[in-house]
């Protein structure tokens, strides 16, 4: 005595309706994520030198070059993030033009 309704045979073999992306995560997203990690570590290091020995070589170097390092990392994150989003959009448009679909907002 099964109370569940019968399932048609083709329902079990029908693939999922959610489309899979035709391409993987592009390299610039991974680079941007790595740069964000380095940025966060740099911020923590700059905070740590406030509580550490100011005569330490690393503390002196960060004290002299810390802001330039932060600005450089921010610029690198912005550039790689913009490249990642641009390439991702370009790949999505190219994939959708080959299938004949239109993306929302076009």
Protein Blocks (a to p, Z undefined) as FASTA:
>chain_A
ZZbdcddfklmmpccfbdcdfbdcdfklmmmmmmmmmmmmmmmmmmmmmmmcfkbmklmm
mmmmmmmmmmmmmmmmmmmmmmmmmmmmmmmmmmmmmnopacehZZ
